Amino acid sequence: MIFLLIGVATVGYMVYQLGVGVIWENIRKTGLWFIPIIGSWLAIYIMNALGFQAIIVEDDKPDTRLPFLRILRLTISGYAINYVTPFVALGGEPYRIMELKPSLGAAKASSSVLLYSLMHMFSHIVFWLLSILLIVALLPLNALLISCSAVILVIGGGLCIWFSRVYKKGFTMSILRQLSRLPLVGQSINRFAIDQAIVLQEIDQHIITLYSHRRAAFYRSLVWEFAARVVGCAEIYFTAKAIGLGMDMGEALVVSSTSSLFANVLFFFPMQLGTREGGLALALKAIGLAGSAGIFIGIVTRIREIIWIFIGLALMGSSRKANKVAALALADSGINEKIV
């Protein structure tokens, strides 16, 4: 319930800050192009859910075969919460764990959500690195493009090394050991690590198993997540078309990659306030287009986010009602059995 209330309050504030008039004017200016902009994100969320499903489902464990629509609902709702989380955009992860825990158990639910979050980030890094090839192949190189490519290569390469270690050795125990050295909170973290050692070790084992023994599922999840990144570029392409900005899909891929890198470096801003527009302006200038168009693209993107946040929160509400109905039905069934 608390996730739903926080989400509703935050979205209301976002709409107030952006202004209903500004929202409507930009929807009108985008015209019919707004339909594929919104629709493309349904395709993206379906791909995200397929990537999440590849991690959750294990062939030798029938209880992990959750309905796809349930996974899709958790995917959309989790991202809706992440959009409104005021720090590092990770509020949706505890919600997903909470929803999956009754079906999968604490360790499997936690490891599945953690593995999916890692895969989501890892696919982003792969997307950044491959965008360097597009920059070299499609665009006339200048100092700004070369600088952006160098930054992407250094950051992406370093993160790939870190991710390879995580997938081979686990994550939770090592990170908690590092955090236990922090002043003030270190002792509390250390006690938590000791108390939950069995569960944490099981989570790490799930992480190691995915890469070492479930390699097909690992790559299937990565392919779906990477495909979602590519389809996500369509939003920038459609928005550019709406305002007559000369941009092809290759350039949209470069703009998406460069702007997302800039926004993710400043990850602590809710909804990437201000950082997204700056990243878009920088990316547009890098490919020789007017950086001012980044403001319009950024506003349209925020409007799309608000719409999908509403959808995600609505799915959370419907889930709560469905759970109550199921609980009442189960209780009624138990009463009837006693009467019989």
C-alpha positions as CSV (number, residue, x, y, z in Angstrom):
1,M,0.0,0.0,0.0
2,I,2.8,2.4,0.8
3,F,4.3,2.0,-2.7
4,L,1.0,2.9,-4.2
5,L,0.5,6.0,-2.0
6,I,4.0,7.3,-2.6
7,G,3.6,6.7,-6.4
8,V,0.2,8.6,-6.6
9,A,1.6,11.5,-4.5
10,T,4.7,11.8,-6.6
11,V,3.0,11.6,-9.9
12,G,0.6,14.3,-8.8
13,Y,3.5,16.5,-7.9
14,M,5.2,15.8,-11.3
15,V,2.0,16.7,-13.2
16,Y,1.7,19.9,-11.1
17,Q,5.3,20.9,-11.7
18,L,5.2,20.2,-15.4
19,G,1.8,21.8,-15.8
20,V,-1.4,20.3,-17.4
21,G,-1.2,23.0,-20.1
22,V,2.4,22.2,-21.0
23,I,1.5,18.4,-21.1
24,W,-1.5,19.0,-23.4
25,E,0.4,21.4,-25.7
26,N,3.2,19.0,-26.2
27,I,0.8,16.1,-26.8
28,R,-1.0,18.3,-29.4
29,K,2.3,19.3,-31.0
30,T,3.5,15.6,-31.2
31,G,0.2,14.7,-32.9
32,L,-0.4,11.2,-34.1
33,W,3.3,10.4,-33.4
34,F,2.4,10.2,-29.7
35,I,0.5,6.9,-30.3
36,P,3.6,4.9,-31.5
37,I,5.7,6.7,-28.8
38,I,3.4,5.3,-26.1
39,G,2.9,2.0,-27.9
40,S,6.6,1.4,-28.3
41,W,6.9,1.2,-24.5
42,L,4.4,-1.6,-24.3
43,A,6.7,-3.6,-26.7
44,I,9.7,-2.6,-24.5
45,Y,8.0,-3.8,-21.3
46,I,7.0,-7.1,-22.9
47,M,10.7,-7.6,-23.8
48,N,11.7,-6.7,-20.3
49,A,9.2,-9.2,-18.9
50,L,10.5,-11.9,-21.2
51,G,14.1,-11.2,-19.9
52,F,12.8,-11.3,-16.3
53,Q,10.9,-14.6,-17.0
54,A,14.1,-16.2,-18.4
55,I,15.8,-15.6,-15.0
56,I,12.9,-16.7,-12.9
57,V,11.8,-19.9,-14.6
58,E,14.0,-23.0,-14.0
59,D,13.1,-26.1,-16.0
60,D,13.6,-28.5,-13.1
61,K,11.5,-26.4,-10.7
62,P,7.8,-26.3,-11.6
63,D,6.9,-23.7,-8.9
64,T,9.0,-21.1,-10.7
65,R,6.8,-21.2,-13.8
66,L,4.8,-18.1,-13.0
67,P,2.2,-16.8,-15.5
68,F,3.7,-14.3,-18.0
69,L,1.0,-11.7,-17.4
70,R,1.9,-11.7,-13.7
71,I,5.6,-11.1,-14.6
72,L,4.6,-8.4,-17.0
73,R,2.5,-6.6,-14.4
74,L,5.4,-6.7,-11.9
75,T,7.7,-5.4,-14.6
76,I,5.5,-2.4,-15.4
77,S,4.7,-1.6,-11.8
78,G,8.3,-2.0,-10.7
79,Y,9.5,0.5,-13.3
80,A,6.6,2.9,-12.3
81,I,7.9,2.9,-8.7
82,N,11.5,3.3,-9.9
83,Y,10.5,6.4,-11.9
84,V,9.3,8.1,-8.8
85,T,12.0,6.9,-6.4
86,P,14.0,10.0,-5.2
87,F,17.3,8.1,-5.0
88,V,19.0,5.7,-7.4
89,A,15.7,4.6,-8.9
90,L,15.6,1.2,-7.1
91,G,12.2,1.4,-5.2
92,G,10.6,-1.1,-7.5
93,E,13.0,-3.9,-6.5
94,P,11.7,-4.3,-2.9
95,Y,8.1,-4.3,-4.3
96,R,8.9,-7.1,-6.8
97,I,10.6,-9.1,-4.1
98,M,7.6,-8.7,-1.8
99,E,5.2,-9.8,-4.6
100,L,7.3,-12.8,-5.6
101,K,8.2,-14.0,-2.1
102,P,5.0,-16.0,-1.4
103,S,5.4,-18.0,-4.7
104,L,9.2,-18.4,-4.9
105,G,10.5,-18.1,-1.3
106,A,12.8,-15.3,0.0
107,A,16.0,-16.4,-1.5
108,K,14.7,-17.2,-5.0
109,A,12.6,-14.0,-5.1
110,S,15.5,-11.8,-4.0
111,S,18.0,-13.4,-6.3
112,S,15.6,-13.2,-9.3
113,V,15.0,-9.5,-8.8
114,L,18.6,-8.8,-8.1
115,L,19.7,-10.8,-11.2
116,Y,17.2,-9.0,-13.4
117,S,18.4,-5.6,-12.1
118,L,21.9,-6.6,-12.9
119,M,20.9,-7.8,-16.3
120,H,19.0,-4.6,-17.0
121,M,22.2,-2.6,-16.2
122,F,24.5,-5.0,-18.0
123,S,22.5,-4.8,-21.2
124,H,22.7,-1.0,-20.9
125,I,26.5,-1.2,-20.8
126,V,26.6,-3.6,-23.8
127,F,24.3,-1.1,-25.6
128,W,26.7,1.8,-24.8
129,L,29.7,-0.1,-26.1
130,L,28.1,-1.2,-29.3
131,S,27.0,2.4,-29.9
132,I,30.7,3.3,-30.3
133,L,30.7,1.1,-33.5
134,L,27.7,3.1,-34.8
135,I,29.4,6.4,-34.0
136,V,32.5,5.4,-36.0
137,A,30.5,3.8,-38.9
138,L,27.7,6.3,-39.3
139,L,28.8,9.8,-38.2
140,P,31.6,12.2,-39.2
141,L,33.9,12.2,-36.3
142,N,34.7,15.4,-34.4
143,A,36.3,16.2,-31.0
144,L,33.0,15.9,-29.1
145,L,32.1,12.5,-30.6
146,I,35.6,11.1,-30.0
147,S,35.4,12.4,-26.4
148,C,32.0,10.8,-25.8
149,S,33.2,7.5,-27.3
150,A,36.3,7.5,-25.1
151,V,34.2,8.1,-22.0
152,I,31.7,5.3,-23.0
153,L,34.6,2.9,-23.7
154,V,36.3,3.5,-20.3
155,I,33.2,3.4,-18.2
156,G,31.6,0.5,-20.1
157,G,34.8,-1.5,-20.1
158,G,35.4,-1.1,-16.4
159,L,31.8,-2.0,-15.6
160,C,32.0,-5.1,-17.8
161,I,34.9,-6.3,-15.7
162,W,33.0,-5.7,-12.5
163,F,29.9,-7.5,-13.8
164,S,32.0,-10.6,-14.9
165,R,33.2,-10.9,-11.3
166,V,29.7,-10.6,-9.9
167,Y,28.3,-13.3,-12.1
168,K,31.2,-15.6,-11.3
169,K,31.6,-15.0,-7.5
170,G,28.3,-13.6,-6.3
171,F,27.4,-10.2,-5.0
172,T,25.5,-9.9,-1.8
173,M,28.1,-11.2,0.8
174,S,31.0,-9.2,-0.8
175,I,29.1,-6.0,-1.0
176,L,27.8,-6.3,2.6
177,R,31.4,-7.0,3.8
178,Q,32.4,-3.7,2.1
179,L,29.4,-1.8,3.6
180,S,30.1,-3.1,7.1
181,R,33.2,-1.0,7.2
182,L,31.2,2.2,6.9
183,P,31.0,4.4,10.1
184,L,27.8,4.6,12.1
185,V,25.9,1.9,10.0
186,G,28.7,-0.6,9.7
187,Q,27.9,-2.6,12.8
188,S,24.2,-2.8,11.9
189,I,25.0,-4.1,8.4
190,N,27.4,-6.6,9.8
191,R,24.8,-8.0,12.2
192,F,22.3,-8.2,9.4
193,A,24.9,-10.1,7.3
194,I,25.5,-12.6,10.1
195,D,21.8,-13.1,10.9
196,Q,20.8,-13.6,7.2
197,A,24.0,-15.4,6.2
198,I,22.2,-18.6,5.0
199,V,19.7,-16.6,2.8
200,L,22.4,-14.3,1.4
201,Q,24.7,-17.3,0.5
202,E,21.7,-18.9,-1.2
203,I,21.1,-15.7,-3.2
204,D,24.8,-15.6,-4.2
205,Q,24.5,-19.2,-5.3
206,H,21.5,-18.3,-7.6
207,I,23.6,-15.6,-9.1
208,I,26.6,-17.9,-9.8
209,T,24.3,-20.6,-11.1
210,L,22.6,-18.4,-13.7
211,Y,25.9,-17.7,-15.4
212,S,27.7,-21.0,-14.8
213,H,24.9,-23.6,-15.2
214,R,22.0,-21.8,-16.9
215,R,24.0,-20.1,-19.6
216,A,21.2,-20.3,-22.2
217,A,18.8,-18.5,-19.8
218,F,21.5,-15.9,-19.1
219,Y,22.0,-15.1,-22.8
220,R,18.2,-15.2,-23.5
221,S,17.6,-12.6,-20.8
222,L,20.5,-10.5,-22.1
223,V,19.1,-10.6,-25.7
224,W,15.6,-9.6,-24.6
225,E,17.0,-6.7,-22.5
226,F,19.3,-5.5,-25.3
227,A,16.4,-5.7,-27.8
228,A,14.4,-3.5,-25.5
229,R,17.2,-1.0,-25.5
230,V,17.2,-0.9,-29.3
231,V,13.4,-0.5,-29.5
232,G,13.6,2.3,-26.9
233,C,15.4,4.4,-29.5
234,A,12.2,4.5,-31.5
235,E,10.8,7.0,-29.0
236,I,13.5,9.5,-29.9
237,Y,13.1,8.8,-33.6
238,F,9.3,9.2,-33.5
239,T,9.5,12.4,-31.5
240,A,12.1,13.8,-33.9
241,K,9.8,13.0,-36.8
242,A,7.0,14.8,-35.0
243,I,8.9,18.1,-35.1
244,G,10.5,17.6,-38.5
245,L,14.0,17.0,-37.2
246,G,16.1,15.2,-39.7
247,M,17.2,12.0,-37.9
248,D,17.5,8.4,-39.0
249,M,17.4,5.3,-36.7
250,G,21.2,5.1,-36.5
251,E,21.4,8.6,-35.2
252,A,18.5,7.9,-32.8
253,L,20.6,5.0,-31.4
254,V,23.6,7.3,-30.9
255,V,21.4,9.9,-29.2
256,S,19.8,7.4,-27.0
257,S,23.1,5.8,-25.9
258,T,24.9,9.1,-25.3
259,S,22.1,10.8,-23.4
260,S,21.4,7.7,-21.3
261,L,25.0,7.5,-20.3
262,F,24.9,11.2,-19.2
263,A,21.7,10.7,-17.3
264,N,22.9,7.5,-15.5
265,V,26.1,9.1,-14.4
266,L,23.9,11.5,-12.4
267,F,21.6,8.6,-11.3
268,F,20.5,10.2,-8.0
269,F,18.0,12.6,-9.6
270,P,14.3,11.4,-9.5
271,M,13.1,11.0,-13.1
272,Q,16.6,12.2,-14.1
273,L,15.3,15.8,-13.6
274,G,17.4,18.2,-15.7
275,T,20.0,15.5,-16.5
276,R,18.1,13.9,-19.4
277,E,17.5,17.2,-21.2
278,G,21.3,18.0,-20.8
279,G,22.2,14.6,-22.1
280,L,19.8,14.9,-25.1
281,A,21.2,18.4,-26.0
282,L,24.7,17.1,-25.8
283,A,23.9,14.1,-28.0
284,L,22.1,16.1,-30.6
285,K,24.9,18.5,-30.9
286,A,27.3,15.6,-31.3
287,I,25.5,14.4,-34.4
288,G,25.1,17.9,-35.8
289,L,21.5,18.7,-34.9
290,A,20.1,21.6,-32.8
291,G,20.6,20.9,-29.1
292,S,17.5,22.9,-28.3
293,A,15.3,20.1,-29.7
294,G,16.5,18.0,-26.6
295,I,14.1,20.1,-24.4
296,F,11.1,19.1,-26.5
297,I,12.2,15.4,-26.7
298,G,12.8,15.5,-22.9
299,I,9.3,16.9,-22.2
300,V,7.6,14.3,-24.5
301,T,9.6,11.6,-22.7
302,R,8.4,12.8,-19.3
303,I,4.8,12.8,-20.5
304,R,5.2,9.2,-21.7
305,E,6.7,8.3,-18.3
306,I,3.8,9.9,-16.4
307,I,1.3,7.9,-18.5
308,W,3.1,4.6,-17.9
309,I,3.5,5.4,-14.2
310,F,-0.3,5.8,-14.0
311,I,-0.7,2.5,-15.8
312,G,1.8,0.8,-13.4
313,L,0.1,2.2,-10.3
314,A,-3.3,1.0,-11.7
315,L,-1.8,-2.5,-12.1
316,M,-0.6,-2.4,-8.5
317,G,-4.2,-1.4,-7.4
318,S,-5.8,-4.2,-9.4
319,S,-3.2,-6.7,-8.0
320,R,-4.2,-5.8,-4.5
321,K,-7.9,-6.3,-5.3
322,A,-7.2,-9.7,-6.9
323,N,-5.1,-10.8,-3.9
324,K,-8.0,-9.9,-1.6
325,V,-10.5,-11.8,-3.7
326,A,-8.2,-14.8,-3.8
327,A,-7.7,-14.7,0.0
328,L,-11.5,-14.4,0.6
329,A,-12.1,-17.3,-1.8
330,L,-9.6,-19.4,0.0
331,A,-11.0,-18.6,3.4
332,D,-14.5,-19.3,2.1
333,S,-13.3,-22.6,0.7
334,G,-11.9,-23.6,4.1
335,I,-15.1,-22.7,5.9
336,N,-17.2,-24.8,3.4
337,E,-14.9,-27.8,3.9
338,K,-15.4,-27.6,7.6
339,I,-19.2,-27.4,7.2
340,V,-19.1,-30.4,4.9
